[in-house]
């Protein structure tokens, strides 16, 4: 039960408050409601990542699809909401394929992987060494896996955390002390630890390059203070980037996504219009079906009366005339009442609608 009867906003707010043991006023203060076209627009913007903290974030679409799947399992998706979900999914797909909303890096992890992609066009032949096991490295691992990297290695101060991350992403775990022995296998090195001293020195990298026969290595040092000695950048076969280098990439990515977002908004506008048009068409179909059913009921009723009168031996011509008259009266009754009421209320549009339907002006 709610204080506002069957108000859906109040029903949802009450349920959230009860389920999460929250004060109803807190729920209402931190919630909002969208109606009709704004509701459709909101869902599509969410699906496209335009409402996300990170503009264009793709994960939110997966979360929306998961929510839809759960709702379907519990049979709580109405036909109207079902159509809105699918329109939102289609619009999100259109935004992803027709704009660059998800291509430009806007996070340190994404920027690091994007830079690596500029050096190695095909990740399927590359091995990456990730140093550290924090949130940033976890995101880097995710982006690298999504990019199809051949092999991942995770080195950390504690083996347990490295193994946890390795298990999640199908990587090889090792300690920081193992890096000198394994570094030559890495084409890509991305480091982000809380160490106060460098993890990789010039000598270790130089030794690894010799074992690699001077095949180039790509390195990104995200840590502050630095994990990789600055002198490593002096080596000919190393591309070394720091967190300062990534800032420019990220800022450019933000600008690019903002431009893409403007194009995405136009696509969403089209999606909203398409959805509303389909809904109106479906509403018309329902009205047409009901109208036809009512007319057929009138027809069948009057026809049954006429058949009964014929069976009683009444004059067929009179029966047919009465049938035609009664059909006309019954079918004209509704429009006649509507026109009279429209005239009383000075609703010119009502009269015009009837004129258009019956082509009275032609």
C-alpha angles and dihedrals in degrees: 000000000000136000091239100051111235097349102147093209091056092045092054093044091051092048093050091048093049096043095049096033092240133148109264091226091057091052092049092046092055099040136074137189132222126200136205112324093007090054090052091046092049094053092048092048090050092048090051093049095245092125094049126109087238105050111240095011107172097202093076091065090057090050091051091051091049091051090050091050092051091047090052091052090056093042094239098129113101120210089252093052091043090058091047092052092051093046088051092050091049092048091049090051090050091051091049094050099039101040137043093236094129102031105075118078116246100165132060091243094049092044091053092052091044090055090050089053089058089060099037113036092184114049092181089083097044135092120210128204115203116197114204130021105231130121095280093052089047089056090047090053090050093051092046092051091048088051091055101249112184099227138001129206122189121199121188141163090248118043094211094065091043089053092050091054092041091054092051095051103028094252138144114255125215143156124258088251089062094060098091090057095046104034095092089064093060123094091174124039121185118176132190117158136141092239117139091209130054116273096200123043129193093254095056092048092046090053091050091051091055090053089049090051087241097300104162123264126208116213133183120188107199095166127107111233094034123265094198121057113248090231089070087077088067091068114101098223098048130089104200122186129179133204089266090060090051093056092070091048091050094048091050088048091053092051091048092050092048089055090047090048090060090055089045091055089057091052090049090051088056091047092053092049091048092049094048092047091052091048092050090048090052090048089053091050090055092048092048090050092051092045092051091047092052093048091049090051090053090047094049092046094050093042090053089053091050093049090049091052091050090052088053088059098251119159107280093218092054091045091053092047091050090047092052092046094047092046091052093047094048094046093045095047097083097045091045093054089045092052093049091050092046090052092051091049092043093238102159092178090065093057091044091052092055091046090053094047095051095032091236094161095057 
